[in-house]
Amino acid sequence: MSQSFFEHPILNSPYEPPTRYHALDEEGQPLEAPPTSGRRPCDFITPVPKPKRKSGKAAQASLVFTDAEGLSDEDQEYNPKPIINEIRSHVETWRALPSDRDWGVSPATARLLHHWRRTEVEGLRPFFCQVEAVETVIWLTEVARSQKRYAHLWAHIEGANRQSSPDLLRIAMKMATGAGKTTVMAMLIAWQTVNAVRSPTSSLFSRGFLIVAPGITIKDRLRVLLPDDPDNYYRFRDIVPSDMLLEIAKAKIVITNYHAFKRRETMDVTKVGKALLQGRGEAPMTTETEGQMLQRACGDLMAIKNVVVINDEAHHCYEERPVGSVEDLADADSKAEAKENKEAARLWINGIKALKRKTGVRAVYDLSATPFFLSGSGYIEGTLFPWVVSDFSLMDAIECGIVKLPRVPVADNLPIADVPIYRKLWDHIGKEMPKKGAAKSGDLDPLKLPTELLTALDALYNHYVKVDEAWRRAGIPVPPVFIVVCNNTSTSKLIAEWISGWNRPNADGEMVNIHRGHLELFRNYDEHGNRLAKAPTFLIDSAQVESGETMDADFRKIAAAEIEQFRREKQERTGRAEDADDIDPAELLREVMNTVGRVGRLGECVRCVVSVSMLTEGWDANTVTHILGVRAFGTQLLCEQVVGRGLRRQSYELNEHGLFDVEYADVLGIPFDFTAKPVVVKPTTPKVVTRVQAVKERVAAKPELEIVFPRVEGYRVDLPEERISATFNADSRLVVDPSMIGPSRVTMQGIVGASEELTAQGVGDQRPSAIAYSLAAHLLKRFAGDDGDLPVHLFGQVRRVVREWLDEGYLVLNGVPMGVLDYLEIKDQAAERIFLACQRFEHGSKAIKAILDPYNPKASSRFVNFTTSKDTYKSDHRTHVSHVVCDSTWEAELARVLETHPRVIAFVKNQGLGFEVPYRDGSTPRRYLPDMIVKIDAGQDDPLNLILETKGYRKGDAQLKAETMKTLWVPGVNNLGTFGHWQFAEFTDVFEIEAAFAKLVEEAIRP
């Protein structure tokens, strides 16, 4: 088995299409081979580590598509794997088309695709897997639907829906846990809304959306999809260009959990009361009608025709198999779970069908990491939804570093089973665990839990202690989280007590039976038996808390101590004394669960979560490092759902290679057939995450610390009336080498025969006069005014400037022919350098004005708020922002100089600030993010605003950035006269920054 897989599992950038993957054999085992080039095909192979004692091949967990004995009738042959791979191939080809005129989409869609695919802004742009999921839906909707050659794809989707969801058109996107489904939802809403507003008669788009979640916690978290939410993704995740925000505001979005589709009682009467009301007549209507239910659940959407439904965790939503069940449910627990699944799925799907009957449903978009039929559906559990059209699997996510890498047991020192005991813990302890409802008797003793379970808890806890110590040494302000997933409340109560302690009264009501708990870091009681003010262990029944209905009295009693603890803590945090009856216990427990691992929130100090069910699907805690399963796991589907609770990364900072660092989640008790190997893994030091934010108190005391800057979208250049001249400098130089155009000489050789050398010569006429003419004609387009008319009367002068640029050696060809200057990309870069040189001419700057964003013409340092694991420089008195993020030692040195120079009024690092400078790299529009904005006292009435950049090696794009700043942005903003005076400077020697800045200030204040 290849060591490289375990030492270097991350192969690809999260922001780019995957280009390599780990090769696996037929059993899913990594091969002794280097990574394979290309994209991993959609084949649903789960790699299975071979237990050390088990002979023969490891059993491959299968995901059922069809079954000859029950699933295969003439309407059932839907294996989505070939279709997914084919669609992926078509989308890749479509994505590679260079011109949006060939994309076959609306102008609004093309604008959004450009925005999502941009590469110059790191950290704000979506992951590739998010863009691909939305691209697939866009391609199917706007491109494939209208072309006959793709008719078979839509025939597959429509046939799959006729078989499984006959009244709806569903399209599913399979995305690994932690891959960012909420962002994908925002992108889908943006695409639909902008097109619906701009093309209101189109039958493809809608501005009405019903988002259905499996629980209240996810429902609350999805509020970022509402355009009027203060933290909405459209603005703060930069999902749409700023000029589209007004159109996004026209969307009608309702977020609900599927429980809202249950018809409620309209009259609070008993059975006897109903009989009295009925008398001798008809039974009174005491439940909501379908219309009343929809009005309550969907609200404003009832006035919109043909809404779009988005299902989060959509594997809970399906219709039962119409031709009879093919499931094989053996035990009572499996049958009970299947019944619950069936009831939930029926409620969810029937609610959507009811909405279609009332208002119409244009499309249903399903998002899930595991879009498979559950037990109770009538299909074999784990059968993939046949309407899945895109797949970004857990293996893909691991190879892109988007999720943690789970580790599972592969060997132990007790040779009594084919696989390690802790791999399938429930098989060894299940018969000894209490049944559902056993906790009501009150006689259960935590000390009587099976020893295999206690040993598993101890073993996993000991590793947790080491991880916790590493986190504390690294200065991470929150602890790692250990979660235990149980089968019922009786089990969860016992385990929580064994871990964290218990306190029970004797016959006289005195608290005498006190136990502090066995795991020190998880104890909820001190040495005197008093409950800790901030207890680290948290008990929750996910299913009850998520339904939004009244909490079961039994669980409320079981969790009484936790509820009271967090009620008091909430009072301490808010300073408000509230009566216990005024706080909804379920809401309080949801708040704790939803804030685990977040500084300053109720869940901040939680170290251990003991849960019934699977915790919340979509639970976004990213500090989980250890998971223990104490329940039966019948399928890999269930295993992946539970393990998914621990897969969210703690850090999203790229390393020096442009990749994420590997993070791990250690898993016991869950027979998750995934990559594992008993190798010694070098521990990686956890990264400290720092909150960088604007400090309101500083500006309240010193308003001058706030830095306001313009949001520039472009530049307007007034043409000279008489002549065009240029001032060339070092930044006017264009160096062209094979790295820009590809090899210009290639040696070709076969097995036998003579070799041949191919030499590139470029295109077009290579005579200097012809090249100057062609380049001048191209450059003239850059001088066109707002009306687009070419100033042909200036052609002679433009040609003269071009010849000057060529003759004075500003074009440098290293190993490439002169003819490459006729390549459009090279011609664009040459024209841009000459154009900027023309703006440097002594009269040019007066004719330049910046064009501001019409919707947001200015921004401020007051909106900075983000987290980072990079090194920071903490500034106390000269910046509005709490920290300066130091991407390099150069920036740290510059921050030190700015902090100490007496003329500096305020400064701010341009990270999370939103300060961008538009420039052109050839024909490609890009955005440049300078390092710092500094406000200095230059001895004038108004301060001078300096834009500073630290740069060691200046590549070609650095030249264009600097030239744009000096010749377009700075004079353009200064000519507006509304943002004060601005200046730009670069520092190219780290040891001279202090002297260079002092000289810069001295020149600025010189009369």
Secondary structure, DSSP 8 states (H G I E B T S, - for coil): --HHHHH----S-TTS---EE--B-TTS-B-SS--EES---S---------SS--S--------S--TTTT-STT----HHHHHHHHHHHHHHHHT-S-GGGS-S-HHHHHHHHHHH--SSTTTS--HHHHHHHHHHHIIIIIGGG-GGGHHHHHHHHHHHHHH-TT--EEEEEE-TTS-HHHHHHHHHHHHHHHHHH-TT-SS--SEEEEEESSHHHHHHGGGGSTTSTT-HHHHT--S-GGGHHHHTT-EEEEEEGGGGS--BSS---HHHHHHHHTTS-----B--HHHHHHHHHGGGGGSSSEEEEEETGGG-----TT-------SHHHHHHHHHHHHHHHHHHHHHHHHHHHT-EEEEEEEES--B--TTSSS-TT-B-TTEEEEE-HHHHHHTTSB-EEE-----S--SSSS-GGGSHHHHHGGGS--TTGGGGS---GGGS-HHHHHHHHHHHHHHHHHHHHHHHHT-SS--EEEEEESSHHHHHHHHHHHH-EEEE-TTS-EEEEE--SSGGG--B-TTS-B-TT-SEEEEEHHHHHH-S---HHHHHHTHHHHHHHHHHHHHHH-----GGGS-HHHHHHHHHHTTT-TTSTTTT--EEEEETTS-TT-----EEEEEEES---SHHHHHHHHGGG-B-S---B-TTSSB---EEEEES--------------------EEEEB-HHHHHH-GGG--EEE-EEEEEE---SS-------GGG-EEE-HHHH--SEEEE--SSS--EEEE---SS--SHHHHHHHHHHHHHGGG--TT----GGGHHHHHHHHHHHHHTT-EEESSS-GGGGGSHHHHHHHHHHHHHHHHTSTTTGGGEEEEE-SS--EEEGGG-EEEE-S-EEE-SSS-SBSEEE-SSHHHHHHHHHHHH-TTEEEEEESSSS---EEEEETTEEEEE--SEEEEE--SSSS-EEEEEEE-SS--HHHHHHHHHIIIIIHHHHHHH-SS-EEEEEEE--GGGHHHHHHHHHHHHH--
